[in-house]
């Protein structure tokens, strides 16, 4: 589907929604149906203002793309360093500053035993931007994949800026979403998923 067809499809959907609203349809019914049924059944989504839910729902797809991208970069970094350094790659290939910050987060989360931790591996406790630092620190291992450190930092910084808006319940404009899409697609074409 090309861009014009996609916009046309979305516009027709919006017109249909507007026509249904003008006929007096009850919008509150079934909002949770747009979410994973198991998760939605546990959350009071239908209790919130429709507009707030609609805005959050619109950004949910952006969250999915960013979260999947961030986790794929974490897996990529882990895989490359594991292949080179073995099981103790975290100690051998990551700066003390990044390790200390990540381990501090991990220790803090361990104190709150009633909550699910963010992961089993120390890399799960790093900030997204730390991943470009780890790659830079081990540049000879990543150079064949990434080619250019400035480009790598720019991609991660660009996505991270929007990531921080989404993770703090903000809304992004279409220009921002398109920038994220371009950045992620460029990374995938260069490095792989």
ZATORKE-28781 format. One record per residue: residue in one letter; x, y, z of N, C-alpha, C in turn. Coordinates in steps of 0.02 Angstrom, whole numbers, padded with zeros to 5 digits, always signed. Layout:
ZATORKE-28781
AXYZXYZXYZ;...
END
This chain:
ZATORKE-28781
X+00043-00058+00000+00000+00000+00000+00045+00062+00000;X+00035+00107-00048+00076+00167-00050+00048+00220-00002;X+00084+00274+00005+00066+00326+00053-00002+00356+00038;X-00016+00371-00026-00081+00400-00044-00139+00352-00026;X-00129+00288-00040-00181+00239-00023-00191+00235+00053;X-00136+00238+00091-00140+00235+00164-00178+00296+00191;X-00160+00356+00168-00195+00416+00190-00269+00413+00171;X-00284+00389+00111-00353+00383+00089-00392+00335+00134;X-00360+00279+00150-00392+00229+00193-00407+00259+00262;X-00358+00292+00291-00366+00322+00357-00420+00376+00355;X-00419+00419+00303-00468+00472+00297-00539+00444+00291;X-00547+00391+00251-00613+00359+00245-00636+00332+00313;X-00588+00304+00351-00604+00279+00417-00628+00335+00464;X-00594+00392+00460-00614+00449+00502-00683+00474+00483;X-00696+00477+00417-00763+00498+00395-00817+00450+00419;X-00802+00386+00418-00849+00335+00442-00861+00345+00517;X-00807+00356+00555-00813+00368+00627-00858+00428+00640;X-00847+00482+00602-00886+00542+00612-00960+00529+00596;X-00973+00492+00543-01042+00476+00525-01076+00434+00580;X-01039+00387+00608-01067+00346+00662-01081+00388+00724;X-01036+00435+00738-01046+00479+00796-01108+00522+00786;X-01120+00546+00725-01177+00589+00711-01243+00550+00717;X-01240+00484+00710-01301+00444+00717-01315+00428+00790;X-01271+00451+00835-01283+00442+00907-01255+00378+00936;X-01206+00350+00905-01176+00288+00932-01144+00302+00999;X-01144+00253+01042-01113+00258+01107-01039+00241+01100;X-00997+00290+01110-00925+00281+01100-00892+00244+01157;X-00919+00249+01216-00886+00220+01274-00885+00144+01272;X-00934+00114+01240-00939+00042+01238-00883+00014+01194;X-00847-00032+01222-00798-00070+01182-00731-00037+01172;X-00714+00015+01209-00648+00045+01201-00593-00006+01214;X-00603-00049+01263-00553-00099+01281-00542-00150+01225;X-00589-00155+01179-00583-00204+01125-00524-00190+01079;X-00497-00129+01081-00440-00112+01039-00373-00132+01069;X-00375-00163+01128-00314-00182+01163-00312-00257+01171;X-00255-00282+01193-00248-00353+01208-00302-00371+01259;X-00344-00421+01243-00402-00436+01286-00382-00454+01358;X-00329-00492+01366-00308-00513+01433-00286-00452+01475;X-00248-00408+01444-00225-00348+01480-00284-00301+01492;X-00324-00291+01441-00380-00244+01446-00430-00265+01499;X-00439-00331+01508-00486-00355+01558-00463-00339+01629;X-00399-00328+01637-00371-00314+01703-00366-00239+01718;X-00377-00198+01668-00369-00126+01676-00435-00089+01666;X-00446-00035+01703-00510+00002+01697-00508+00054+01641;X-00489+00034+01581-00482+00081+01525-00547+00118+01511;X-00603+00083+01515-00668+00115+01500-00688+00166+01553;X-00652+00171+01607-00667+00220+01660-00639+00289+01646;X-00593+00293+01598-00560+00356+01584-00596+00395+01529;X-00582+00459+01528-00609+00503+01477-00591+00477+01408;X-00640+00475+01364-00630+00448+01296-00572+00480+01259;X-00567+00546+01265-00515+00582+01229-00445+00562+01254;X-00438+00554+01319-00374+00533+01347-00355+00463+01322;X-00404+00419+01321-00391+00351+01297-00374+00352+01223;X-00411+00391+01185-00398+00395+01112-00327+00421+01098;X-00306+00472+01135-00238+00499+01126-00186+00447+01144;X-00197+00413+01200-00149+00362+01221-00148+00304+01171;X-00206+00286+01147-00211+00232+01098-00173+00249+01034;X-00178+00311+01014-00143+00334+00953-00068+00328+00962;X-00043+00343+01022+00029+00339+01035+00052+00268+01050;X+00005+00223+01065+00023+00154+01081+00063+00120+01025;X+00045+00133+00964+00080+00102+00908+00151+00130+00903;X+00160+00192+00921+00227+00222+00921+00268+00190+00976;X+00238+00180+01034+00272+00146+01089+00296+00078+01067;X+00254+00040+01033+00272-00027+01011+00334-00025+00966;X+00335+00021+00919+00392+00026+00873+00455+00045+00910;X+00451+00093+00955+00510+00115+00992+00535+00061+01039;X+00490+00029+01075+00510-00024+01122+00542-00082+01085;X+00513-00102+01029+00542-00157+00990+00610-00137+00963;X+00617-00076+00939+00682-00053+00914+00734-00052+00970;X+00717-00022+01026+00764-00018+01082+00787-00088+01104;X+00740-00134+01110+00758-00202+01131+00798-00238+01078;X+00786-00223+01014+00826-00255+00961+00898-00229+00963;X+00907-00165+00979+00974-00137+00985+01009-00169+01045;X+00974-00177+01100+01004-00210+01159+01026-00281+01141;X+00983-00317+01106+01001-00386+01086+01060-00387+01039;X+01063-00340+00993+01118-00334+00945+01184-00323+00983;X+01185-00274+01027+01245-00258+01066+01266-00319+01107;X+01219-00350+01141+01235-00409+01182+01264-00465+01141;X+01234-00478+01084+01255-00534+01041+01327-00523+01016;X+01341-00463+00991+01408-00448+00964+01460-00455+01019;X+01446-00428+01078+01494-00429+01132+01502-00499+01162;X+01447-00537+01165+01451-00606+01189+01494-00648+01143;X+01486-00639+01077+01527-00676+01029+01601-00662+01037;X+01619-00600+01053+01690-00581+01058+01719-00597+01127;X+01683-00581+01180+01711-00585+01248+01685-00644+01290;X+01633-00677+01267+01604-00731+01306+01557-00706+01360;X+01543-00749+01407+01492-00736+01458+01507-00676+01502;X+01571-00658+01510+01587-00600+01552+01595-00536+01512;X+01561-00531+01454+01567-00472+01411+01548-00408+01447;X+01500-00411+01493+01478-00352+01528+01536-00320+01566;X+01576-00361+01599+01634-00335+01637+01692-00315+01592;X+01701-00350+01537+01758-00338+01494+01748-00283+01443;X+01685-00270+01422+01673-00226+01365+01634-00163+01381;X+01609-00157+01442+01567-00099+01460+01604-00057+01512;X+01604+00008+01502+01639+00053+01548+01612+00047+01619;X+01655+00062+01667+01636+00058+01737+01578+00107+01752;X+01580+00165+01720+01527+00215+01731+01458+00187+01712;X+01453+00156+01654+01389+00128+01631+01370+00069+01675;X+01418+00026+01691+01404-00033+01734+01378-00010+01802;X+01411+00039+01831+01392+00063+01898+01321+00091+01897;X+01305+00131+01847+01238+00160+01842+01185+00105+01833;X+01199+00057+01789+01151+00003+01777+01144-00042+01839;X+01199-00057+01871+01196-00100+01931+01160-00065+01988;X+01167+00000+01993+01132+00039+02044+01056+00035+02032;X+01036+00041+01970+00964+00034+01954+00939-00035+01971;X+00979-00085+01953+00959-00154+01966+00952-00166+02041;X+00999-00142+02081+00996-00150+02153+00935-00115+02182;X+00920-00056+02156+00861-00019+02179+00797-00058+02164;X+00793-00088+02105+00734-00127+02087+00728-00191+02129;X+00785-00220+02148+00783-00281+02188+00753-00268+02257;X+00756-00207+02280+00727-00189+02345+00651-00191+02343;X+00623-00183+02283+00550-00183+02275+00531-00251+02246;X+00530-00301+02291+00521-00371+02270+00451-00386+02243;X+00402-00344+02259+00334-00357+02237+00324-00339+02163;X+00371-00304+02133+00364-00282+02064+00409-00322+02017;X+00384-00337+01958+00423-00372+01908+00484-00331+01888;X+00544-00360+01888+00603-00322+01867+00603-00312+01791;X+00642-00264+01768+00644-00249+01696+00682-00299+01655;X+00718-00345+01687+00753-00397+01650+00803-00434+01693;X+00833-00486+01663+00882-00527+01698+00953-00504+01686;X+00964-00468+01632+01032-00450+01612+01047-00377+01630;X+01109-00363+01648+01127-00294+01665+01113-00243+01610;X+01118-00264+01547+01106-00217+01492+01034-00191+01492;X+00988-00228+01522+00919-00205+01527+00911-00145+01573;X+00962-00130+01612+00959-00075+01660+00997-00013+01635;X+01022-00016+01574+01056+00041+01545+01005+00088+01514;X+01024+00150+01505+00983+00197+01468+00992+00182+01394;X+00943+00200+01354+00947+00187+01282+01010+00218+01252;X+01025+00280+01271+01084+00314+01245+01150+00281+01264;X+01149+00243+01319+01210+00207+01339+01230+00155+01287;X+01183+00131+01249+01198+00079+01200+01245+00106+01146;X+01236+00169+01126+01283+00197+01077+01352+00206+01108;X+01355+00222+01173+01419+00228+01207+01454+00160+01211;X+01417+00108+01226+01446+00041+01228+01473+00021+01160;X+01436+00036+01107+01460+00020+01039+01522+00061+01023;X+01523+00124+01042+01581+00166+01029+01643+00140+01066;X+01633+00118+01128+01688+00091+01168+01717+00027+01137;X+01679-00007+01097+01700-00069+01065+01694-00062+00989;X+01713-00005+00963+01699+00014+00894+01723-00037+00843;X+01781-00067+00852+01806-00114+00802+01759-00173+00792;X+01720-00190+00843+01673-00245+00838+01609-00225+00802;X+01592-00162+00804+01529-00138+00776+01537-00102+00710;X+01597-00084+00693+01610-00044+00633+01584-00077+00569;X+01593-00142+00563+01570-00176+00502+01494-00173+00495;X+01458-00169+00550+01385-00167+00548+01360-00095+00539;X+01388-00049+00578+01361+00018+00584+01395+00068+00537;X+01458+00059+00524+01498+00100+00478+01518+00168+00505;X+01474+00203+00540+01488+00272+00558+01461+00288+00628;X+01505+00306+00673+01484+00319+00742+01437+00379+00748;X+01449+00431+00710+01405+00490+00714+01334+00472+00692;X+01329+00432+00639+01263+00410+00615+01229+00368+00669;X+01266+00322+00699+01238+00279+00752+01212+00321+00810;X+01252+00368+00833+01231+00411+00889+01169+00452+00870;X+01168+00477+00809+01112+00518+00786+01047+00477+00785;X+01051+00416+00758+00991+00373+00756+00964+00361+00826;X+01009+00340+00870+00987+00324+00939+00963+00386+00975;X+00998+00442+00968+00977+00504+01001+00909+00528+00974;X+00898+00521+00909+00835+00543+00879+00777+00502+00906;X+00785+00436+00906+00732+00393+00932+00724+00403+01007;X+00779+00411+01042+00776+00420+01115+00737+00482+01134;X+00745+00536+01097+00708+00598+01112+00632+00584+01110;X+00610+00551+01057+00538+00536+01052+00518+00482+01102;X+00563+00435+01116+00550+00383+01165+00533+00415+01232;X+00572+00465+01251+00561+00496+01316+00494+00532+01320;X+00471+00560+01264+00404+00591+01263+00351+00538+01273;X+00356+00483+01235+00306+00429+01239+00307+00397+01309;X+00365+00383+01335+00371+00349+01400+00345+00392+01457;X+00339+00456+01446+00312+00500+01497+00242+00525+01478;X+00206+00483+01441+00136+00493+01423+00122+00554+01380;X+00172+00575+01342+00162+00631+01297+00137+00609+01228;X+00119+00658+01188+00096+00645+01120+00148+00671+01071;X+00158+00635+01016+00203+00656+00963+00163+00678+00903;X+00191+00725+00865+00160+00746+00802+00180+00697+00747;X+00145+00702+00692+00159+00657+00635+00230+00665+00609;X+00257+00725+00611+00325+00737+00590+00374+00697+00633;X+00361+00695+00698+00403+00656+00743+00397+00582+00729;X+00336+00559+00717+00324+00488+00703+00360+00469+00638;X+00356+00511+00588+00390+00497+00525+00466+00496+00534;X+00492+00540+00577+00564+00541+00591+00586+00476+00625;X+00545+00452+00672+00559+00388+00705+00559+00332+00654;X+00508+00332+00612+00502+00279+00561+00563+00278+00515;X+00584+00336+00492+00642+00340+00448+00704+00316+00483;X+00713+00338+00545+00773+00318+00583+00775+00243+00593;X+00720+00213+00613+00717+00141+00625+00728+00103+00560;X+00695+00125+00507+00704+00091+00442+00776+00095+00418;X+00807+00154+00427+00878+00161+00407+00922+00114+00447;X+00910+00109+00513+00949+00064+00555+00940-00009+00532;X+00879-00028+00519+00866-00097+00497+00900-00112+00431;X+00897-00065+00384+00931-00075+00320+01007-00081+00328;X+01034-00044+00375+01106-00045+00386+01129-00103+00429;X+01096-00113+00485+01119-00160+00536+01080-00225+00536;X+01016-00221+00519+00972-00278+00524+00925-00269+00583;X+00876-00311+00588+00827-00303+00642+00853-00327+00708;
END
